[in-house]
Amino acid sequence: MGLVAFTFGGAPLYFYGTAVAFGLIVAMLIPWWSTWMYDEPFPYAFDIFLWGIPLGILMSRLLYCALHYERYVAAPLSVLRFWEGGFSFYGAAIGLFVALMIVGSREDFSILRWLDVLAPAVTFMIALYAFLGFILQIVVGNPVLMPSVDDPSLAEYVEYGYRPPGFEGYEYFQPIALYQTILMCAVFLLTIMLTVPESHGTMFENGGVFFLSVAAAALVRFGCGRFYLSTASGLHRGEIMAAVIALICVAMFLKHGRRRRRGLWK
């Protein structure tokens, strides 16, 4: 598996960065549709992304370094080496939320309503992140024997350098990341389907689509994480964070599905 997507002027352009850049462009175009559906100004969405991209990169890097602090204790300045990789999707989400708060406070719009407006773009990025996990073989399932024509189950060939420690002798693994990608795409499509009627105010209170779709994505992450191949027993960090997010979103959905709030959070 090559990490270089293509070269431009002799400089390598890596697949991950290229895919993320493409995803950000698409994620900025999706609110053009959702703001039209909700009859909200698209420039607000553009401002949120202008703030959200740098804040997302910063918070993504900081959270990743905090979760893997043992790698940076000896050389704290290595935290600033963004080009070496090491980012957390949860940190990027925090950065986007901070950007939403900044623009919402300035423009005095409903945060919960705008969470619904941005829900399709958010779930698209979640599905893209799951797809990158599959393509880059970041996570795999349990090892399987070499597949045959008599075996209808799917198997993913993993190159030697990407095999988990202790499983270098296996070539094929269950494609858990592929299943997760398919399910995340289903969540994205569900969000689109909910956005159409909700933009006319016929289903939930403000924030309902966002909390429901993110809760579904978190539950998918938690469920698929149970089948990740891991050398550690019990719940790992990603599963715990997904479970916490799912619980918070379900609680917020139940709370704001019953009544509206006034002011910035109305």
Backbone as CSV, one residue per row, in Angstrom:
resi,resn,N_x,N_y,N_z,CA_x,CA_y,CA_z,C_x,C_y,C_z
1,MET,0.855,-1.205,0.000,0.000,0.000,0.000,0.879,1.239,0.000
2,GLY,0.829,2.046,-1.066,1.608,3.264,-1.120,0.851,4.421,-0.493
3,LEU,1.556,5.225,0.318,0.925,6.366,0.962,0.949,7.604,0.085
4,VAL,1.757,7.580,-0.984,1.847,8.724,-1.891,0.760,8.582,-2.952
5,ALA,-0.132,9.554,-3.011,-1.211,9.507,-4.003,-0.675,9.814,-5.391
6,PHE,0.085,10.911,-5.519,0.722,11.273,-6.787,1.747,12.353,-6.479
7,THR,2.515,12.707,-7.483,3.517,13.750,-7.319,3.114,14.962,-8.141
8,PHE,3.474,16.122,-7.637,3.172,17.375,-8.326,4.434,18.225,-8.312
9,GLY,5.018,18.427,-9.500,6.254,19.186,-9.577,7.396,18.508,-8.854
10,GLY,7.360,17.197,-8.808,8.406,16.443,-8.128,8.166,16.267,-6.639
11,ALA,7.163,16.960,-6.081,6.855,16.852,-4.654,5.771,15.800,-4.436
12,PRO,5.965,14.892,-3.486,4.946,13.862,-3.239,3.734,14.431,-2.518
13,LEU,2.554,14.053,-2.980,1.313,14.410,-2.303,0.735,13.129,-1.730
14,TYR,0.643,13.086,-0.412,0.261,11.860,0.263,-1.249,11.647,0.223
15,PHE,-1.617,10.378,0.209,-3.025,10.009,0.052,-3.875,10.577,1.170
16,TYR,-3.402,10.463,2.417,-4.209,10.905,3.552,-4.501,12.400,3.457
17,GLY,-3.459,13.191,3.229,-3.649,14.634,3.145,-4.514,15.033,1.965
18,THR,-4.329,14.350,0.822,-5.130,14.635,-0.358,-6.603,14.311,-0.111
19,ALA,-6.853,13.166,0.531,-8.227,12.754,0.810,-8.889,13.709,1.801
20,VAL,-8.146,14.132,2.807,-8.701,15.060,3.797,-9.012,16.407,3.148
21,ALA,-8.106,16.884,2.288,-8.349,18.154,1.596,-9.588,18.055,0.719
22,PHE,-9.721,16.942,-0.010,-10.914,16.736,-0.830,-12.165,16.676,0.046
23,GLY,-12.057,15.981,1.185,-13.189,15.867,2.095,-13.616,17.209,2.650
24,LEU,-12.650,18.070,2.950,-12.979,19.396,3.469,-13.704,20.233,2.412
25,ILE,-13.286,20.088,1.155,-13.956,20.832,0.085,-15.408,20.381,-0.040
26,VAL,-15.613,19.058,-0.032,-16.978,18.530,-0.124,-17.784,18.934,1.104
27,ALA,-17.135,18.849,2.283,-17.827,19.206,3.525,-18.229,20.673,3.547
28,MET,-17.510,21.521,2.821,-17.892,22.932,2.730,-19.001,23.155,1.708
29,LEU,-19.125,22.240,0.738,-20.181,22.359,-0.262,-21.518,21.825,0.249
30,ILE,-21.466,20.814,1.118,-22.712,20.238,1.637,-23.554,21.289,2.365
31,PRO,-22.966,22.166,3.214,-23.789,23.213,3.848,-24.424,24.175,2.861
32,TRP,-23.876,24.269,1.648,-24.560,25.093,0.636,-25.965,24.552,0.398
33,TRP,-26.083,23.222,0.389,-27.399,22.581,0.230,-28.221,22.679,1.511
34,SER,-27.599,22.367,2.654,-28.364,22.331,3.901,-28.811,23.718,4.343
35,THR,-28.002,24.757,4.086,-28.456,26.115,4.421,-29.628,26.529,3.537
36,TRP,-29.616,26.071,2.284,-30.755,26.337,1.406,-32.000,25.632,1.912
37,MET,-31.840,24.384,2.407,-32.974,23.641,2.926,-33.542,24.317,4.171
38,TYR,-32.669,24.785,5.057,-33.100,25.400,6.313,-33.365,26.896,6.174
39,ASP,-33.129,27.452,4.974,-33.313,28.886,4.733,-32.439,29.700,5.684
40,GLU,-31.170,29.328,5.752,-30.190,30.032,6.575,-29.096,30.591,5.669
41,PRO,-28.405,31.655,6.091,-27.364,32.267,5.245,-26.149,31.346,5.102
42,PHE,-25.768,31.050,3.877,-24.576,30.227,3.640,-23.293,30.898,4.138
43,PRO,-23.160,32.245,4.069,-21.923,32.865,4.583,-21.632,32.501,6.042
44,TYR,-22.661,32.231,6.849,-22.411,31.800,8.219,-21.664,30.462,8.222
45,ALA,-22.090,29.543,7.356,-21.414,28.245,7.271,-19.975,28.422,6.809
46,PHE,-19.771,29.323,5.857,-18.414,29.576,5.367,-17.538,30.128,6.484
47,ASP,-18.076,31.050,7.284,-17.320,31.593,8.414,-16.990,30.506,9.437
48,ILE,-17.940,29.599,9.674,-17.697,28.509,10.626,-16.536,27.646,10.160
49,PHE,-16.474,27.366,8.859,-15.379,26.553,8.341,-14.068,27.319,8.337
50,LEU,-14.113,28.633,8.087,-12.879,29.422,8.136,-12.259,29.387,9.530
51,TRP,-13.110,29.452,10.549,-12.627,29.310,11.914,-12.333,27.846,12.249
52,GLY,-13.178,26.959,11.754,-13.110,25.561,12.164,-11.899,24.816,11.647
53,ILE,-11.425,25.137,10.436,-10.290,24.394,9.884,-9.028,24.594,10.718
54,PRO,-8.593,25.833,10.992,-7.386,25.974,11.825,-7.608,25.504,13.261
55,LEU,-8.789,25.808,13.829,-9.055,25.353,15.192,-9.140,23.831,15.251
56,GLY,-9.724,23.215,14.212,-9.813,21.765,14.178,-8.457,21.114,14.105
57,ILE,-7.561,21.662,13.265,-6.209,21.116,13.157,-5.474,21.255,14.483
58,LEU,-5.584,22.433,15.100,-4.899,22.678,16.368,-5.419,21.763,17.471
59,MET,-6.742,21.707,17.656,-7.306,20.887,18.713,-7.095,19.402,18.437
60,SER,-7.130,19.026,17.164,-6.889,17.631,16.806,-5.483,17.209,17.201
61,ARG,-4.525,18.065,16.919,-3.130,17.760,17.272,-2.920,17.748,18.779
62,LEU,-3.475,18.741,19.466,-3.283,18.830,20.913,-3.912,17.645,21.640
63,LEU,-5.108,17.256,21.230,-5.762,16.129,21.891,-5.012,14.829,21.629
64,TYR,-4.532,14.657,20.394,-3.759,13.447,20.087,-2.510,13.374,20.956
65,CYS,-1.806,14.490,21.077,-0.588,14.513,21.889,-0.905,14.290,23.365
66,ALA,-2.042,14.806,23.828,-2.440,14.599,25.218,-2.765,13.127,25.484
67,LEU,-3.415,12.469,24.507,-3.771,11.063,24.673,-2.564,10.141,24.541
68,HIS,-1.525,10.625,23.873,-0.296,9.844,23.701,0.894,10.618,24.265
69,TYR,0.693,11.159,25.460,1.693,12.047,26.047,3.044,11.384,26.244
70,GLU,3.033,10.053,26.418,4.297,9.360,26.674,5.261,9.483,25.494
71,ARG,4.735,9.748,24.303,5.585,9.884,23.123,6.250,11.253,23.050
72,TYR,5.737,12.226,23.822,6.200,13.596,23.698,6.835,14.143,24.968
73,VAL,6.887,13.333,26.011,7.463,13.806,27.271,8.937,14.146,27.094
74,ALA,9.671,13.289,26.396,11.108,13.502,26.235,11.414,14.682,25.318
75,ALA,10.527,14.959,24.365,10.755,16.057,23.420,9.458,16.833,23.234
76,PRO,9.123,17.713,24.176,7.834,18.434,24.112,7.659,19.258,22.844
77,LEU,8.727,19.802,22.286,8.605,20.630,21.098,8.171,19.829,19.870
78,SER,8.270,18.506,19.942,7.828,17.685,18.811,6.313,17.770,18.620
79,VAL,5.619,18.309,19.621,4.177,18.531,19.476,3.901,19.478,18.310
80,LEU,4.835,20.381,18.028,4.651,21.375,16.969,4.923,20.811,15.580
81,ARG,5.385,19.586,15.485,5.705,18.995,14.184,4.436,18.405,13.552
82,PHE,3.575,19.283,13.105,2.299,18.864,12.528,2.495,17.983,11.299
83,TRP,3.561,18.247,10.550,3.785,17.530,9.299,4.100,16.046,9.514
84,GLU,4.427,15.665,10.749,4.735,14.268,11.025,3.486,13.431,11.266
85,GLY,2.318,14.071,11.314,1.080,13.332,11.545,0.797,13.153,13.018
86,GLY,-0.354,12.566,13.295,-0.780,12.370,14.667,-1.899,13.334,15.021
87,PHE,-3.135,12.997,14.622,-4.276,13.863,14.862,-5.449,13.039,15.387
88,SER,-6.290,13.688,16.159,-7.467,13.040,16.732,-8.724,13.610,16.092
89,PHE,-9.587,12.729,15.598,-10.843,13.183,15.001,-11.708,13.875,16.050
90,TYR,-11.650,13.407,17.292,-12.440,14.023,18.356,-11.969,15.459,18.608
91,GLY,-10.665,15.682,18.526,-10.151,17.035,18.682,-10.609,17.944,17.565
92,ALA,-10.666,17.410,16.332,-11.158,18.201,15.204,-12.614,18.594,15.421
93,ALA,-13.405,17.682,15.985,-14.812,17.981,16.274,-14.924,19.091,17.318
94,ILE,-14.051,19.056,18.314,-14.050,20.108,19.336,-13.735,21.454,18.694
95,GLY,-12.742,21.477,17.794,-12.389,22.718,17.113,-13.535,23.269,16.298
96,LEU,-14.260,22.387,15.602,-15.417,22.831,14.818,-16.509,23.392,15.723
97,PHE,-16.717,22.776,16.885,-17.742,23.254,17.806,-17.362,24.626,18.373
98,VAL,-16.089,24.813,18.679,-15.635,26.123,19.160,-15.869,27.180,18.083
99,ALA,-15.589,26.820,16.824,-15.830,27.758,15.722,-17.309,28.101,15.614
100,LEU,-18.173,27.100,15.786,-19.614,27.338,15.766,-20.022,28.294,16.883
101,MET,-19.446,28.142,18.057,-19.757,29.027,19.176,-19.298,30.458,18.890
102,ILE,-18.114,30.592,18.286,-17.585,31.930,17.993,-18.496,32.658,17.004
103,VAL,-18.829,31.988,15.902,-19.668,32.619,14.883,-21.089,32.803,15.407
104,GLY,-21.580,31.822,16.181,-22.925,31.939,16.739,-23.058,33.106,17.694
105,SER,-22.034,33.342,18.503,-22.069,34.474,19.435,-22.025,35.800,18.685
106,ARG,-21.277,35.815,17.589,-21.147,37.058,16.814,-22.408,37.362,16.014
107,GLU,-22.996,36.326,15.417,-24.158,36.529,14.544,-25.481,36.336,15.271
108,ASP,-25.426,35.856,16.503,-26.611,35.670,17.339,-27.639,34.753,16.672
109,PHE,-27.185,33.570,16.245,-28.125,32.591,15.714,-28.234,31.402,16.659
110,SER,-29.181,30.524,16.392,-29.423,29.368,17.240,-28.354,28.310,17.035
111,ILE,-27.622,27.999,18.087,-26.572,26.976,18.008,-27.183,25.615,17.676
112,LEU,-28.285,25.285,18.335,-28.894,23.976,18.108,-29.404,23.849,16.668
113,ARG,-29.985,24.890,16.145,-30.459,24.835,14.764,-29.287,24.657,13.812
114,TRP,-28.186,25.339,14.073,-27.037,25.245,13.190,-26.303,23.919,13.337
115,LEU,-26.450,23.268,14.470,-25.937,21.900,14.570,-26.669,21.005,13.568
116,ASP,-27.967,21.214,13.414,-28.730,20.462,12.413,-28.276,20.812,11.001
117,VAL,-28.024,22.099,10.769,-27.574,22.524,9.442,-26.257,21.845,9.071
118,LEU,-25.364,21.713,10.042,-24.043,21.143,9.784,-24.005,19.624,9.907
119,ALA,-25.098,19.014,10.373,-25.108,17.567,10.609,-24.731,16.755,9.369
120,PRO,-25.256,17.058,8.161,-24.843,16.276,6.983,-23.349,16.368,6.710
121,ALA,-22.760,17.566,6.845,-21.319,17.720,6.610,-20.514,16.959,7.653
122,VAL,-20.959,16.987,8.905,-20.247,16.289,9.981,-20.273,14.785,9.758
123,THR,-21.438,14.225,9.438,-21.523,12.786,9.237,-20.785,12.360,7.962
124,PHE,-20.711,13.250,6.970,-19.894,12.942,5.790,-18.425,12.808,6.171
125,MET,-17.922,13.731,6.994,-16.522,13.663,7.416,-16.262,12.424,8.274
126,ILE,-17.244,12.024,9.078,-17.089,10.811,9.878,-16.982,9.587,8.963
127,ALA,-17.828,9.538,7.926,-17.770,8.427,6.975,-16.444,8.427,6.217
128,LEU,-15.952,9.610,5.843,-14.674,9.703,5.155,-13.537,9.226,6.054
129,TYR,-13.584,9.603,7.323,-12.558,9.176,8.273,-12.549,7.654,8.421
130,ALA,-13.733,7.047,8.444,-13.815,5.590,8.514,-13.240,4.957,7.253
131,PHE,-13.519,5.568,6.099,-12.992,5.050,4.832,-11.467,5.113,4.805
132,LEU,-10.894,6.213,5.301,-9.441,6.322,5.350,-8.841,5.265,6.276
133,GLY,-9.564,4.950,7.361,-9.099,3.884,8.253,-9.020,2.548,7.551
134,PHE,-9.925,2.333,6.594,-9.904,1.087,5.822,-8.802,1.103,4.769
135,ILE,-8.720,2.184,4.001,-7.737,2.272,2.923,-6.308,2.223,3.472
136,LEU,-6.068,2.938,4.567,-4.727,3.004,5.138,-4.449,1.871,6.126
137,GLN,-5.419,0.964,6.286,-5.258,-0.211,7.140,-4.849,0.179,8.562
138,ILE,-5.524,1.220,9.070,-5.245,1.670,10.436,-5.769,0.668,11.447
139,VAL,-6.942,0.093,11.158,-7.520,-0.921,12.040,-7.918,-2.129,11.196
140,VAL,-7.805,-3.297,11.796,-8.209,-4.541,11.133,-8.913,-5.420,12.154
141,GLY,-9.568,-6.444,11.647,-10.229,-7.406,12.520,-9.336,-8.587,12.816
142,ASN,-9.932,-9.652,13.280,-9.169,-10.850,13.619,-8.551,-11.471,12.372
143,PRO,-7.407,-12.141,12.524,-6.789,-12.785,11.361,-7.633,-13.950,10.869
144,VAL,-7.581,-14.185,9.556,-8.291,-15.298,8.945,-7.322,-16.060,8.059
145,LEU,-7.651,-17.316,7.779,-6.846,-18.096,6.865,-6.985,-17.541,5.454
146,MET,-6.093,-17.940,4.575,-6.139,-17.447,3.210,-7.497,-17.764,2.592
147,PRO,-8.214,-16.757,2.071,-9.553,-16.998,1.530,-9.515,-17.896,0.296
148,SER,-10.592,-18.608,0.090,-10.718,-19.490,-1.068,-12.053,-19.228,-1.749
149,VAL,-12.227,-19.795,-2.930,-13.467,-19.591,-3.679,-14.654,-20.231,-2.970
150,ASP,-14.384,-21.180,-2.088,-15.457,-21.843,-1.356,-15.860,-21.079,-0.104
151,ASP,-15.085,-20.038,0.240,-15.358,-19.259,1.451,-15.938,-17.909,1.037
152,PRO,-17.244,-17.662,1.301,-17.862,-16.415,0.850,-17.517,-15.203,1.719
153,SER,-16.867,-15.401,2.858,-16.570,-14.286,3.757,-15.489,-13.389,3.166
154,LEU,-15.546,-12.107,3.513,-14.562,-11.152,3.032,-13.289,-11.235,3.846
155,ALA,-12.181,-10.937,3.211,-10.893,-10.905,3.896,-10.062,-9.782,3.295
156,GLU,-9.302,-9.112,4.128,-8.489,-7.975,3.705,-7.019,-8.347,3.815
157,TYR,-6.299,-8.196,2.709,-4.861,-8.437,2.749,-4.187,-7.218,3.376
158,VAL,-3.345,-7.467,4.373,-2.647,-6.391,5.071,-1.149,-6.568,4.866
159,GLU,-0.519,-5.529,4.377,0.914,-5.592,4.145,1.656,-5.766,5.465
160,TYR,2.820,-6.318,5.371,3.576,-6.728,6.561,3.779,-5.577,7.556
161,GLY,4.144,-4.417,7.038,4.440,-3.292,7.925,3.241,-2.754,8.668
162,TYR,2.016,-3.139,8.260,0.804,-2.636,8.892,0.094,-3.690,9.736
163,ARG,0.701,-4.844,9.856,0.088,-5.889,10.663,0.330,-5.606,12.146
164,PRO,-0.671,-5.856,12.981,-0.499,-5.600,14.420,0.629,-6.439,14.999
165,PRO,1.314,-5.924,16.023,2.400,-6.677,16.652,1.913,-8.040,17.143
166,GLY,2.686,-9.047,16.835,2.336,-10.406,17.224,1.539,-11.154,16.176
167,PHE,1.113,-10.457,15.116,0.311,-11.095,14.067,0.982,-10.942,12.703
168,GLU,2.292,-10.785,12.726,3.013,-10.591,11.467,2.935,-11.822,10.561
169,GLY,2.674,-12.976,11.138,2.617,-14.196,10.349,1.335,-14.369,9.560
170,TYR,0.345,-13.547,9.818,-0.928,-13.620,9.093,-0.930,-12.610,7.951
171,GLU,-1.567,-12.974,6.859,-1.666,-12.081,5.705,-3.053,-11.464,5.549
172,TYR,-4.081,-12.183,5.980,-5.457,-11.750,5.770,-6.171,-11.542,7.110
173,PHE,-6.994,-10.488,7.139,-7.709,-10.123,8.354,-9.143,-9.750,7.995
174,GLN,-10.016,-9.826,8.987,-11.405,-9.416,8.762,-11.452,-7.905,8.484
175,PRO,-12.153,-7.471,7.442,-12.184,-6.044,7.063,-13.183,-5.245,7.896
176,ILE,-12.917,-5.156,9.189,-13.837,-4.446,10.089,-13.986,-2.988,9.673
177,ALA,-12.890,-2.371,9.233,-12.965,-0.964,8.832,-13.868,-0.780,7.621
178,LEU,-13.943,-1.775,6.751,-14.846,-1.696,5.601,-16.298,-1.733,6.057
179,TYR,-16.610,-2.653,6.984,-17.969,-2.715,7.524,-18.327,-1.406,8.215
180,GLN,-17.361,-0.850,8.946,-17.611,0.408,9.645,-17.863,1.532,8.651
181,THR,-17.117,1.545,7.555,-17.317,2.568,6.529,-18.716,2.479,5.934
182,ILE,-19.168,1.266,5.636,-20.503,1.077,5.065,-21.575,1.580,6.029
183,LEU,-21.417,1.255,7.303,-22.393,1.689,8.298,-22.365,3.204,8.486
184,MET,-21.167,3.807,8.452,-21.071,5.262,8.572,-21.696,5.950,7.370
185,CYS,-21.546,5.368,6.187,-22.205,5.915,5.000,-23.728,5.838,5.154
186,ALA,-24.200,4.761,5.787,-25.635,4.637,6.046,-26.106,5.728,7.006
187,VAL,-25.275,6.052,8.004,-25.616,7.136,8.928,-25.673,8.465,8.181
188,PHE,-24.726,8.681,7.272,-24.724,9.910,6.464,-26.000,10.011,5.629
189,LEU,-26.385,8.914,4.989,-27.612,8.916,4.190,-28.844,9.130,5.067
190,LEU,-28.833,8.542,6.264,-29.930,8.753,7.205,-30.034,10.227,7.582
191,THR,-28.889,10.873,7.785,-28.884,12.294,8.130,-29.484,13.128,7.001
192,ILE,-29.133,12.786,5.771,-29.702,13.491,4.617,-31.219,13.302,4.586
193,MET,-31.660,12.065,4.817,-33.093,11.775,4.776,-33.845,12.501,5.887
194,LEU,-33.218,12.670,7.054,-33.860,13.388,8.154,-33.844,14.894,7.938
195,THR,-32.818,15.371,7.229,-32.686,16.813,7.019,-33.831,17.367,6.177
196,VAL,-34.271,16.605,5.188,-35.298,17.105,4.261,-36.592,17.461,5.004
197,PRO,-37.189,16.546,5.793,-38.418,16.944,6.507,-38.143,17.877,7.686
198,GLU,-36.988,17.683,8.344,-36.713,18.506,9.520,-36.469,19.967,9.137
199,SER,-35.978,20.224,7.929,-35.767,21.603,7.503,-37.080,22.378,7.430
200,HIS,-38.188,21.646,7.392,-39.516,22.275,7.420,-40.131,22.215,8.817
201,GLY,-39.341,21.750,9.804,-39.796,21.727,11.189,-40.888,20.729,11.471
202,THR,-40.832,19.558,10.831,-41.930,18.598,10.980,-41.596,17.391,11.848
203,MET,-40.360,17.309,12.354,-39.983,16.089,13.070,-39.512,16.342,14.498
204,PHE,-38.398,17.054,14.660,-37.792,17.215,15.980,-37.673,18.694,16.343
205,GLU,-37.252,18.920,17.570,-36.851,20.257,17.974,-35.461,20.536,17.398
206,ASN,-35.009,21.787,17.510,-33.680,22.143,17.027,-32.619,21.262,17.685
207,GLY,-31.704,20.757,16.883,-30.633,19.890,17.381,-30.956,18.419,17.290
208,GLY,-32.204,18.082,17.020,-32.615,16.688,17.016,-31.893,15.846,15.978
209,VAL,-31.770,16.361,14.756,-31.102,15.611,13.699,-29.627,15.403,14.031
210,PHE,-28.984,16.439,14.522,-27.565,16.340,14.848,-27.316,15.318,15.945
211,PHE,-28.039,15.436,17.054,-27.798,14.524,18.170,-28.136,13.087,17.802
212,LEU,-29.176,12.893,17.021,-29.559,11.545,16.625,-28.525,10.934,15.688
213,SER,-28.059,11.691,14.715,-27.102,11.159,13.747,-25.738,10.920,14.380
214,VAL,-25.288,11.826,15.242,-23.988,11.632,15.887,-24.056,10.469,16.871
215,ALA,-25.184,10.317,17.562,-25.351,9.167,18.456,-25.272,7.865,17.667
216,ALA,-25.905,7.834,16.481,-25.852,6.638,15.639,-24.425,6.357,15.190
217,ALA,-23.697,7.401,14.787,-22.313,7.212,14.360,-21.442,6.724,15.517
218,ALA,-21.656,7.263,16.719,-20.882,6.836,17.879,-21.171,5.385,18.238
219,LEU,-22.421,4.970,18.110,-22.775,3.579,18.393,-22.156,2.635,17.364
220,VAL,-22.100,3.074,16.106,-21.420,2.275,15.086,-19.942,2.131,15.431
221,ARG,-19.336,3.244,15.820,-17.907,3.211,16.198,-17.682,2.293,17.381
222,PHE,-18.553,2.359,18.370,-18.413,1.512,19.547,-18.601,0.044,19.174
223,GLY,-19.643,-0.252,18.395,-19.917,-1.636,18.040,-18.823,-2.254,17.199
224,CYS,-18.342,-1.514,16.194,-17.264,-2.039,15.353,-15.955,-2.127,16.132
225,GLY,-15.775,-1.209,17.075,-14.555,-1.246,17.881,-14.417,-2.505,18.703
226,ARG,-15.538,-3.134,19.002,-15.521,-4.390,19.739,-14.846,-5.506,18.948
227,PHE,-14.766,-5.315,17.604,-14.184,-6.344,16.744,-12.819,-5.942,16.205
228,TYR,-12.302,-4.784,16.659,-10.944,-4.407,16.271,-9.965,-5.422,16.844
229,LEU,-8.935,-5.728,16.082,-7.866,-6.574,16.608,-6.992,-5.722,17.507
230,SER,-6.876,-6.119,18.756,-6.110,-5.343,19.723,-5.336,-6.283,20.625
231,THR,-4.143,-5.845,20.996,-3.318,-6.635,21.906,-3.705,-6.398,23.364
232,ALA,-4.529,-5.399,23.628,-4.970,-5.097,24.996,-6.390,-5.604,25.190
233,SER,-6.684,-6.071,26.368,-8.019,-6.574,26.675,-8.909,-5.450,27.194
234,GLY,-10.225,-5.697,27.167,-11.176,-4.718,27.677,-11.444,-3.608,26.688
235,LEU,-12.189,-2.594,27.153,-12.520,-1.447,26.308,-11.287,-0.584,26.088
236,HIS,-11.049,-0.215,24.839,-9.932,0.692,24.600,-10.443,2.128,24.548
237,ARG,-9.511,3.063,24.416,-9.839,4.484,24.549,-10.906,4.929,23.552
238,GLY,-10.785,4.501,22.313,-11.745,4.917,21.301,-13.153,4.453,21.595
239,GLU,-13.293,3.225,22.107,-14.610,2.712,22.448,-15.229,3.497,23.598
240,ILE,-14.427,3.825,24.590,-14.928,4.582,25.743,-15.410,5.956,25.301
241,MET,-14.622,6.633,24.465,-15.007,7.963,24.002,-16.267,7.894,23.148
242,ALA,-16.382,6.859,22.311,-17.577,6.707,21.482,-18.804,6.460,22.350
243,ALA,-18.659,5.634,23.389,-19.784,5.353,24.280,-20.225,6.613,25.015
244,VAL,-19.264,7.405,25.477,-19.589,8.653,26.184,-20.321,9.615,25.252
245,ILE,-19.827,9.758,24.022,-20.470,10.657,23.055,-21.884,10.190,22.748
246,ALA,-22.068,8.874,22.580,-23.406,8.342,22.295,-24.364,8.650,23.441
247,LEU,-23.919,8.460,24.669,-24.774,8.732,25.826,-25.128,10.214,25.921
248,ILE,-24.147,11.076,25.697,-24.395,12.520,25.754,-25.396,12.935,24.675
249,CYS,-25.203,12.422,23.463,-26.091,12.799,22.357,-27.505,12.279,22.571
250,VAL,-27.635,11.070,23.101,-28.967,10.535,23.388,-29.651,11.382,24.453
251,ALA,-28.893,11.754,25.497,-29.460,12.589,26.562,-29.876,13.954,26.022
252,MET,-29.044,14.552,25.166,-29.377,15.853,24.588,-30.570,15.745,23.647
253,PHE,-30.653,14.643,22.912,-31.790,14.449,22.015,-33.093,14.353,22.807
254,LEU,-33.072,13.603,23.901,-34.272,13.459,24.717,-34.648,14.787,25.375
255,LYS,-33.655,15.532,25.800,-33.927,16.801,26.480,-34.485,17.829,25.509
256,HIS,-33.818,18.026,24.389,-34.225,19.077,23.462,-35.309,18.612,22.506
257,GLY,-35.686,17.361,22.587,-36.819,16.901,21.802,-38.138,17.236,22.456
258,ARG,-38.073,17.646,23.727,-39.303,17.941,24.473,-39.608,19.425,24.564
259,ARG,-38.569,20.251,24.510,-38.833,21.685,24.645,-37.724,22.468,23.950
260,ARG,-38.041,23.700,23.609,-37.060,24.592,22.996,-36.442,25.475,24.076
261,ARG,-35.231,25.900,23.790,-34.567,26.850,24.685,-34.517,28.205,24.010
262,ARG,-34.350,29.225,24.794,-34.360,30.578,24.257,-32.933,31.108,24.128
263,GLY,-32.827,32.233,23.424,-31.550,32.891,23.275,-30.641,32.157,22.311
264,LEU,-29.340,32.134,22.642,-28.346,31.532,21.763,-28.592,30.064,21.565
265,TRP,-29.176,29.382,22.567,-29.392,27.948,22.487,-30.839,27.598,22.159
266,LYS,-31.634,28.551,21.672,-33.051,28.296,21.415,-33.244,27.271,20.289
